[in-house]
């Protein structure tokens, strides 16, 4: 299992992220606990009746084989979700991601789920809302501003003339240089101080979705 550094709050709330792999991870989509219980119980009944080492799930034109160990791990995950609160679940194929505010129950899960857990993300220090932890290469830059929707033309013109006051990535730079395209939702740039924030806020208005304070910290690569 990899242990990696969290440098910002996931979804603006969660400090920790656990990645678990299971052939039946899709059943946990949306963390619908009654549905999960029903489907796990159906597999358990299948085993009780047939005593087979491989259980079968029929999905459309294919059949998925589930081992008893897979079922056991899924039951452990279900129980953990029932006992805890303040988490969020996302499923991508056979991968389930848990975002959590507390780490203790995730560490217990890791002990029980073994090598089916691929990653645990955790911060080195307490992360406050609207902060992002970055490496020392960002020393001197105090804030990160994230766009919402389109970039006003006034800001484009200003950014091209004041490259010393902001730091932008290549994708955003290309958009700023393009006269006919302005959509930059989710992209961000960096500024050095609150004075610059006040200045760009006048030009951007509602085009800013969030402002994060940068915390510079040594990080493990």
N, C-alpha and C positions, 0 to 999 in steps of 0.2 A: 504494500500500500504506500502511495506517495503522500507526504505531508507538505502542503504548500501554504504560502502566505496570502492571507486576505489583505488587500490594500484599501478596500472600501466596503461599506455596508451593502450587501445584496438586497436589491429592491428597497434601498434606503432604510432597512430595518434589521437585517440578519447578519451577524458576524461570522457564522460558521456554515460550511457547505460540505455535505457528505455525498459521495457518488457510489452507488451500489448497482451491481449488474445481476439481473435475473431474467430467465426466459419468460417469466410471467410478470415482469415489471409493469406492463401495460395495464394490468388489473388495478394498479395503484394510482392511475391517472385521476387527478382531481381529489385524491384522498377521501373518496366516498367510502367511509368505513363500513356501513351496512352491506354495500355491494361487495367489498373485499371479503368480508366475513362469509357471505353467501357463496362466493366462488371458491374460497379456500375450503369451506365445509364440503362442497361438492366433490372436490378432489380427495378429501379425507374419506368420504363415504365410498368413493370408487376404490380406494385402497382397502378399506375394511371389507368390502364385498369380494374383491378379486384377488387381493393379496399379491398384486404384481409389483415388481421393483420399479417398473416404469409406468407412469400414469399418462393418459392421453387426453389432449384437448383438441377438439375439432373446430377449426376456424376456416370458414368458407371452403376453399378447395385444398386445404392442407391440414396435416395433423402434426401437433407439437408434442414431443415426448418430454415429460416432466419427471425428474427423479424424486425419490423420497427426500433427499437432502434439499432439493430446490423447494419442495413444499414446506419442509421444516424451517428453512431460512425465511420464507415468505410469512409463515405464521409468527416467527419472531419479530419481523418488521411490523406486521399488523398489530401485535401486542404493544410494541413501542409507540406506535402512532396513537393508540387508544389511551395510553398512560400519560402522554405529554401534550402540551399545547404550545402555541406560539411558534409554529413552523409552517413552511410552505413546501409543497411537493410539485416537482415537474418531471415528466416522463418523456424520454426520447428513445423509441425503440425498446431495446432491452436494458436501457440505462435509466435509473431513477435517481433524481437529485433531491436531497432534503436540505432546505435552508432553515437554520435554527438560531434562536437567540442564546441558548445555553448549550454548552458542549458536553456536560457530564453524561447525558443519556446517549449522545452520539458515540462517546468512547465505549460505553457499555455495549452498544450495538456492534462496534468494530470487533470487540472480543468474541462476540457470539457468531458473527457472520463471516469471520475469517477472511480468506482471500477473495471473497465476492465483493468486498469493499475495495474500490480502486483508489479513491482519493479522499483526503480530509483537508479542507481549507480552513485556516484559523489565523487570527491576527496575532502579531507579536505584542501589541499593546492595545488597550481599550480604544475602540473607534467610536467617535462621536458622530451623530447625524450630520450630514453635509460636510464631511471631511473625506479626504482621500490621501492615503499614505503612498509616497513616491520615493524613489532613490535619490541620493545626493546630487545626481546630475540635474535635478530640478531646483537646486538651491538658487534663491533669488526670485523665484516665481511663487507667488503667494496664493493665487486663486485659479480655479478652472471653471470656465463658463461653458455651458452646454446649450446648443441651439434648439429651438422648437420651430419647425416649419421652415420658412424662407428667410434669407438674409436680405435686409433692406439695402438698396443700392447705395445709400449714404454711407453705411458701414463699409461696404466694399471699397468705395473710393478712399475712405479714411484708412483702412487697413493697408492698402497698397502704399500709402504715403508714410505710414508709421510702423513699419516692420520692427522697429526697435522697442516698441511698447507692448507688443503681443507676440506670442509664440504659437504657430499653427503648423499642422501636419500637411503633407503633400496633397491629400485628397481635398481638404478644405481650401488650401491655397489655389488649387485648380478651379474650384467653384468660384472663389472670389475673383479670379482673373477672367472668368467667363461672363460675358455680358448677358447672354440669353438664358442662363441657368442659375437659379438661386436657392434651390431646395437643399437644406443642410441639416435636416432633423436628426438629432442624436450625435452630431459631430461637435467637437469642442475646441476651445483655444485657451491659452494661459495668459494671465496678466500679472504684473509685479506688485500692484498695490491697490488700495481702495479708491485712490484718486482716479486711476484708469477705469475701474469698474463704474464709477459715477459718470465718467465721460462716455463710455461705450453704451451704458444703459440708456442714455438720452437718445442714441441712434437706434438701438435695438428694440427698446420697449418690450412688447410681449413676445418677441422672438427669442428670449432667454427662458429656458425651461428650469434651469437650476444653476446655483453657484456653490462650488465646493471649496473649502479651505484646504490648502495643500500642507500636509505634514511630511517633512523630509526625514527619512529614517533609513539606516542601513538595512538591506534585505538580503536573505539567502537566495542565491541564483539557482 
